[in-house]
Amino acid sequence: MSLQGSVNMSGSISNEAISNYEKALSIGKKEGKTPLILDNILKEQKILTPKEIPLGLVQIPLELIVGTKTEGRANAFSKNFYPIIEQHTEFADKWIRLYQSHVDEGIRDPIQAYEYMNKFYVLEGNKRVSVLKYLEAATIQGNVIRIIPPRTEEKENKIYYEFMDFYRLSGINYIWFSKEGSFAKLQRLTGKIPDSVWTETEKTNFNSVYTRFSKEFKLKAGKNFNITIGDAFLSFIEIYDYKDLINMEQSEMQQKVNQYWEEFKLLLTDDPLELQMTPRQENKKNFFMRLIPVNVPQQRAAFIYGSTIIKSGWTYAHELGRRYLQKTFEGQINTSYYECATEENAEELLNKAVEDGNNLIFTTSPLLLKASLKTAVEHTDVKILNCSLNMAHRHIRTYYARMYEPKFLMGAIAGALSSNGKIGYIADYPMLGNIANINAFALGAKMVNANAQIYLEWTKVKDKNIHEKFLKNDVQYISGKDILSPGEIGFHFGLYRLEENSPLNVAMPVWNWGKFYEQMIRNIMNGSWKYDDPSDDTKGLNYWWGMSAGIVDVFCSKHLPIGTARLIALLRKTICSGDFNPFSGILYSQNGVVQKNKNKSMSPEEIINMNWLAENIIGSIPKMDDLKEKAKPMILLQGVEGIEKKNKGITNENYGNF
């Protein structure tokens, strides 16, 4: 009888082959248990007539072979396919001869296996798998049949369907993730458009990069670092461009993995971010040190702007903060700024700022996050902060402001002043935090005017004449841009009433970035900077301060009625004291109740990640295809959940077209 074409049962057997069976047997007995049995799994999950799709000849990662198809094949092996049957048996003799054959000629005949949820179960060829697993081979060829599970709402099931989308394009089966959306992100980060099929060269390059990364990651992590290599790899190529890794030397790959290690730790938890909602309270000693800094070297702070001060109101607001900082610490700090940073040149500008001797750098756009992190990893003596929300990193800190608090007050003003309740709101990006601003405005308006309706329009959506739509709907008051840049002329900003000749401004939100920058400098000078750092090394730090810290507020014009001004002052006071949360009590979205408990307030995390609109908003959150091309990079980085266009989904019905 022959095991396979290349094995001669009467051939000579070396002592080495016998010795290795003894070693494999010893491992198997210690490991215990038996491989998983696919038939039992399907029975437990009540999949009685599974849909089977032949995949043909597949290179199967041996680490993904976890069981056998039927129960009868499993009893000879431990959990990980080491033999558990004693020597001097027919089974042992066949295993030893197969081992010898592999040493002499190599195992070439493919096995037969089933794939279910990206795990493989052997139908024929168990001993071949056993020998190659013992020898720590990477893959084995097999003719594979895929069993497609019914769709469910379980996360693992959703990830598997995303994997099938990705496999249909790439044929890659050796990478896995623990989070939804990761396969589509991998497709994008490797430079592929959503529905693009991989070429053989691209598959080879990816295998090379992933294998080299896996080697260094496993070497550093050992056996107790409990994340998937896929999760780690995806985090890595979010910062280091995939195309640069293709030809990277192994020594440089090792260096990058080691430098990035603190970032990998964030993947160990589902809650990798610590939000600091108010400035840390200083003790008396630090207070006096803050007033009279002693022996503190002069600080050099650089500001990296994503646009010019003249063209961008956002950049102008940060520039006002820089000037405030320079004036407040005259003689103690030197500030400078670098304009027009893009994703392409940001790293160059950051390195220039480091070369110029800056030991503190603020990058004022989420689009500069990647370059900020790369620079911080390579220059650990430089403190770098990026202006973004809900981004967890260990090497840098992030900061933003709770603008939804002033927006709630502005909504209350609009609701109080509007006679017909029709109010316009102009938003820019459908990104994290911005939805909370819109909803807070709508809730503020409804609190004082039960008939208030908010007509929502987006500046980053294609082909929109916003003011024309407002006029058509008889909108009286509009919440527009927060601030105009020095290069803009007009009064269409803040909260304004449409008039015949020019708008009448009644209120505007204020970003006092200087207050934040001042506090950061004081933290460095008095030594309290280090105390902000989370003690848990699986968390990053995001400063998310509000009106109580003075970094955002509302400025009301003299045109505001006295009664309305008094109401706004009262609301401001209750929000700053923490006695009132705009997102407290029963809350309704356009689709129904989102918070049922009248005594509950939404958590900061729930507020940041809002992806719904309040019931009195007329409008919607735009999809990716609706946005202008220039807006898409920001949304890919900080867009609200559900906005990204997904690949065509695999279903039981359409998978036959694979």
N, C-alpha and C positions, 0 to 999 in steps of 0.2 A: 504494500500500500504506500502511496506517495502523499506527503503533505502538500507539496506544491511542485511545480516543474523543476525547480532548481535544487531540491533536496533529495539526496539519495540515502534511503534508510539504512543501507548496508555500509555506508561510508565510515571512515575512521573517525573516532571521537577523541579529542584532546582532553588531557587532564584539566586544562584551563576551562573548557566548556562545562565539565562536571563541577568544578569548583565554583563557577559562576552560578550554576543552578542552586548550589547549596547556599550561596549568599542571597540570591533572590528569594529562596524559600524562607530563609531567616527573616528577611524584611517582611515578607507576606504574612508570616505568623505573628509578628509583632504588630503589624498594621491591623490585621483582623478584618471582620465584616466581609461583605461580598460586593461586587459591582452593582450599581443600580440596574433595575430591570424595566425596560421601557413598557412592556405589555402591562405590568402592574401599575405604572404611572398613569398610563392612558385609562386604565380601568378605574383608578381612584378619581381621576378627573372626569369620568363619565364620557370619555370620547370613544364611543363604541364603533363608529364607522369613520375613521380619520381620513382626511383628504391627503393623498400622497402625490408628490411631484418629484419625478426623477431629476436629479441634478447632474447625472453623468459622472465622469471621473473627476474627483476632487482631491486636492492636497489637504489632508485632515491634520490639524494641529493635535499632536498626541495628548497634550494637556486637556483638550476638550473632549476626549473619549472618556466617558464616565461610567459606562455600563454596557450591558448586552441587550439584545432585542428580546430574547426569551429567557425564561428561568433556568432551563436545562443547561445553558452555556455558562452560567455564572458560578457554579459551585466549586470550580477548580481554582478560583482566583480570589485574592484579597480585594479590598475596596479599590485599589489603584492598579489592579491587574498583575500583581506579583503572584507567583504560584504558591499554593498552600497544600499541594498534594506531595506526599513523601517521595523521596528518591526510590529507585528500583521499581517504578511502576511504568506502565505504558505511556501515561501522560508525561512523566518526567523524561522518559527516553525521547519522546517526540520534541519536547521543549529543548533538550540538550542538543539534539541533532539540528533543530532549526537555528539555535544559537551558532552552532559550528558552521552551518551553511551561510549565515549572515556574515560571519568573520571571513569565510573563504570567498564568497561571491556577492554577498549583499542580498537582502530581501527585496524582490522586485515585483512580485505578484500583488495586485491590489486586493484589499479586503472588501467585504460588503458590509455596509453600515446604514443606519437610519439617523437622520438629524432631526432633533426636536428641541425648539427653543435654544438653538445654537449650542446644543450638547449632542455628542455622538454616541450611538449605541451599536455595538458590533453584532452582526448577524452571522458572519463567517470570517474567520481569521483572528480569533481571540489570542492564540499563542503567538502569532506574529506581533500583535499589539503588545503582548506581555514582554516579549524579548526586546522590542524597540523601546518600550518605556523603561525597562531595566537599564538599557544602554544610554538612556537620556537623549534619544533622538528627538528631533523637533517635529517631524511630520511623517505621515504614512499616506500612500495613495489608497483611495477607496472609491468604489462605485456607491454613490449615496442616493438615498431616497429621503426627501424632506417630508415631514408630517407637519401640516399647518394647523395650528390650534385655532379654535373659534375666537373671535375678538371679544375682549372683556375690558373693563375699566381698570384692571390691575396694572400697576406701573410696569412690571416686568413684561407683561403681555404687550403693552404699548411700545416699549423699547424694542421688543422683538419684531414687531411690524415695521418699525423704523429701520431696524437692521435689514429686513428683507428688501425694503426700498433701496438701501445702500448696496446690498449684495447684488441686486439686479443690475446696478450700474458698474460695480467694481469687481465682483467676484471675490472680494476679500472677506474672510471669515474668522480671522485670528485676533480681531480687536473688538473689545466690548466696553460698554459704558454703564454707569449706574444711574444716569439722569436722562430724562426725555430731551429730545432735540439735539443730542450730541452727534448723532450720525450725520444729520444735515449740516451741523456746524463743521464737522470734519471735512465734508465735501467742499464747503466754502473755503475753509482755511488752507486746504491743499490747492486752491486756485481753480476749482472746478465750479461751473455754474450748476444749478440744482439738478437738471436732468441730463447732464453730460456723462456719457459712457467713458470709462477709463481705457486707455490704450495699454498694450503690454509693457511698453517702456515705463509708463506711469505706475503700473502695478509693481514693476521691478524696483523702481526708485523708492516707492513707499515701503516696500518690504525691507529694503536696505536701511532706510532712516529709522523705521520702527524697531527693527531688530537691534540696531546699534543703541538706540535710546533705551530699549528694554534691558539690554545687558548692563548699562550703567545704572539704571534705576534699581534693578534687582540687586546689584552689587552694593549700592548704598543703603537700600531699604532693609535688606535681610528678609526674614520670614514673618516679621511681626508688624509690618506697615500695611494696614488693612484698607487699601484702596485698589481699584483696578488699574492696571498699567495704562489702559485706554484713557481713563480719567486724567491720569498724570500727564500722558502724552498730549492730550487736547489742551490742558492748561499751559503746557510748555510751548506749543506752537501758536498759542494766542499771543505770546510775547516774542518768541524767536521765529522769524519768517521761515515757513516751511521750505521755500526754495533755497534758502541759505543753508539749510541742514543737509540737503542732498549731497553736497560735496564737502561737508565738514569733516575734518579729521577726527578720529576717535578720541584723541587726547583733548581736543577742544570740546567735543560733546561731553566728555567726562567733567571738564571744568564747568561747563554751563549747568549741567545737572546738579553738581555740588553747590554752585552759587545760588541756584534757584530753590534749594531744599526747603527753606522756610515757607515758601509759597505752596509746596506740595502738602505741607502739614494742614493747610486750610481745608484740604479735600477730605480730611478725616471726620469732619462733622457736617451735619446739615444746617448748622447755625454758625457760619464762620465770621460773622460780623458783630462787633460791639458798637452800638450807637451811643455817642455821648450827646445828650439832649441839651445840657447846659454847661457852661464853663465850670471846671472843678473849683470847689471852694478852697481858698488858700488859708493856711494857718497864719497866726500873727507874725511869726518869724519871716515867713515868705512875703507877707504883706509889706513889711518894712524893707525887705530886700528889693521888692518890686519898686518901691519909691526911690531907694538909693542903691542902685546896683553897685556892688563892690568887686573890683578886679575882674570885670567881665570884658573879654576882648571885643573889639568892634565887630559887629555882625555885618555880613555882606549878603543881602537878599536880592535874588533875581526873580523877575516875573516874566513868564513865557506866555505871550498872547497869541490866540489863534487867528486874530485879524488885526487890523490897524485901529488905533484909537479914534481916528476920524470917521471910519466907516461903520464901526460896530458899537451899539449901545452897551452890549454886554462887556466888551473890552473896556469901554470908557468907564463903566462902573468900577471895574477892578483897578483901572488907572487912578481913579479918584481915591481908592483905598490905598494904593501905593504912595500917592502924594501925602495923604494923611499920615501914613506910617513914617515917611521921611521927616515930616514936620514935627511929629510927636517925639521922635527919638533923634532929633538933630544933634549931630556930634557923636552919637552912639551907634548909628547904623548907616550903612551906605546901600542905597537901592539902585537897581537898574532894570531895564526891561528890553525884551527882544520880541519884535512883532512878526506877524504872519507865519507863525508855526503851523505846519501841516503835518499830516501823518507821514509824509515822505521826508520832510526836513527837520522834524521835531527833535530827533535824536542828535542831529548835528548841532542844533541850537542849544540843547541841554548840555552837551559836551563843551560847547563854547562857554556857557555860563559857569561850568565847573572849572575850566581852564582859567577863567577870569577871576577865580578866587572866591566865588560865592559858596557859602556853606549852608545856605537855606534857599530853596527854590520853590516857587509857587507856579504850577501850570494851570491855567484858568479855563480849560475846556476838557470835557470827557474824552474827546478825540485825541488828546495828548497823553492819555493814561498809559498806553503801551510803551511809548518812548520814555515816560517818566519811570516806569517800573524797570525797564532795561538799564537805564542810567543808574537808578538807585541800587540795583543788584551789583553793578560794577564799581560803584563809588559809595561804599557803606558809611563813609564819614560825612556824607552830605545828606541833610534832611530835605526830603522832597514831599510836597503835598500837592494833590491833584483835586481840582474842583469838580467833583462828580458825586453821585449819590448811590449808595448801596453796593459799592465795589469793595470787596474784601481782599486786602493784600498786607503782607507783613513788612515788606521793605519800604513801603510808602504809606502815608495816611491820606485819607480823602476828606473833603469838607463840602458842605452845602448849607442852605438855609431853609427854614420852614416857611416858605413864602405863602403856603396855604393859609397861615394865620392872617396876614394883611389882606389876602384875597377874600377871606370871609368878611372882613370889615368893609371892604369895597363893595362886596355883594349886598351887604346890609344898606350901604349908602344908596346904591342903585335902586334897590327895592323900595326904599323910602321915598326917593325922588320921582320914580317913574309913575306916571298917571295911568298908563295902560298896561303896565307890567311886562312890556316887551323890551328885553334887554339883550344887547349883543355882547359876545365874548370872542375875541380874536386870540387864538392860540397858535403856537408855532409847531413844536415837535410833540408827538404823542409818546412821551418818554416818562420814565419813572419819576414820580413826584409831581409831574405836570398835570396829571389827571386829578390829583388831590387838589391842586390849585383851582381847577375848573369846578370841581364838585363843591369845594368850600365856598366859592363865589355864589354858586347856585343855592346852597343851603342858607347862606347869609341873606340873599335876596328873599327867599321864601319865608324866612323867619319874621320879617317885617311886612311882607306883602304876599299873602296866600295865593295871589293870582300871578305871581312872577313867573315868567317863562324866559329861559336863557337860550338865545339863538347862537349856536356854536359854529364857528368857521375856523379854518386852518390856513395859515399862510404858506405852509410847505406842501400843500396839495396842488396838483396840476390844474391849470385853467380855471381859476376862481376869480370872480369880480365880487369881492366881499361886500364893499359898501353898497353896491347896487342891490345885492340880496337883502341887506339890512333895510334899505329904503323901501323895497317891495313889501317887506313884512311890517312896515311902520314901526321899526325899532327906534326908540328915542335916545337911550343911553347905551354907550359902548365901552367895554373894557378893552383897551388896545395894548400897544407896546408898553412895557414897564418904564422904559427910558429911551430917549432919542440920543443918537450919537452927535458929536459936534458938527458933523457934516450934513446932518438932516435939518431941514427947515419945515416948521409947521407945528401944529398943536394936537395932532392926532396921537396922543399918548395918555397913559393912565386911564382914569374914568372920565369920559367927556360926554356932553350932550350935543347932538347934531343940531347945528344952527344954519341959517341960510348963508351967512357970510363965512364964518369960521367957527370951529367947535368951541364950546364952553367947557373948560377943564374944571372938574370939581374935586378930584382926589387922584393921588398917584402912589403906587407902592415905592418903597425906598430900599435899596440894597446898600447897607453900610458896611462894605467889605473891610474898610479901614479898622473897624472895631474888632473884627476877627483877626486881622493881621497883627494888630496891636497886642492882642492876648497871646498869640503865638510867640511873639518876641519876648513878652514878659515871662512866659513859661520857660523859655530858653535862658533868659537872664537870671531868673531866680531859682533855676535848677529843677523846676517842677515838670518840665517836658517829659522826663522819663516816667513820671507817675501816671501819665495818661495812657501809657502803653498797656494793653490788656495783659494780665498775668497769665492767661491761658494762651499758649503759643499756637493754638489752632484758631485764633481769631485775629481779624484785622480791626482797625479803628476808623470810624467815620464820625467826624464832628457834624452834628445836625442841629444847630442852634436856631432859636426863633426870636420873637420880639422881646422876650425877657432878657436876652443877652444883648439886645440893642443892634443886632446886625440886619434886621428887617423891620419895617414900620410902614405906616400910612401917613402921608402928608395931605391934609385937607385944605381946600382953598377957602377964601373969605366968602365965596358964594354959597357955602353950605349953610342951611338953616341951623339956628342955634340948637333946637331940639334934637336934630339929627347928629350934630356935633357932640352933644352931651351923651347920646346913646353910644356913639362910637367910642368915646372916652371910657365909658363904663365897660363896654365889651372888651376893649383893649386891656383894661385893668384886670378883668377876670381871667382873660387868656394868659396874661403875663404871670399872674399869681398861681396859675395851675388849677383854678376853681372851675374853669370851663374849657371843654374840648369841642371844637366845631363838629367833630365826628362822634358825638355822644348821643345816646338814646336810640329810638327806632329810626332806621334809615331805609329808604326805598330807592332802588335803581329803576332804570327804564324797564327792567324785566321782572321786578318784584322786590320782595323784602331781602335786604342784605344783612341787616342787623335787627333781630327781634327783641332783644332785651332793652327795655327803656332805661335801665340803670348801668348799662355797659358803655364803655368808650373804646373806640378802635385802638389797637396797639400801633406804635410807630411803624412796625413792619407791614401791617395791613394797610396803613395809609400810604406808605411808599409804593407798594405793589398794586394799588388799585388798577383794575382794568375794566371798570364799569362806570356808567354815567348816571347822575342823579335823575330822578323821575321828571323833574321840571326842566330838563335840558332837551332842546330840539336840535338834533344833530347826532353824530356818531364818531367813534374813534376810527380814523382811516386805516385801511390796509396798506401793506407795503407797495402794492402795484399802483395805489392812488397817489403816492408821494412823488415829489420831484426827485430826480436822481441825486442831487447834492444832499438831500436830507437822509438818504438811506444809510450811509455809514454811521451816523449818530444813532439811528434806530436799531441797527444791528448790534450796537454796543449797549444802549440803554433803553431800548424800546420796551413798552409794556408787553406783558405776556399775551400771546395770541396774535400779534400783529404780523410776525414774519410769515411770508408765504411758504407753505409746506410743499414738499414734493408730492406728486401723485401717490396716493396711498395704495398699498397692496391689500387686496381683499381675496377671499376664497374664490371669488368669481373671476377676477382679472389676472390672478397669478399664473394661470395657464398660458398666458402670452409671454412668459419669461423667455 
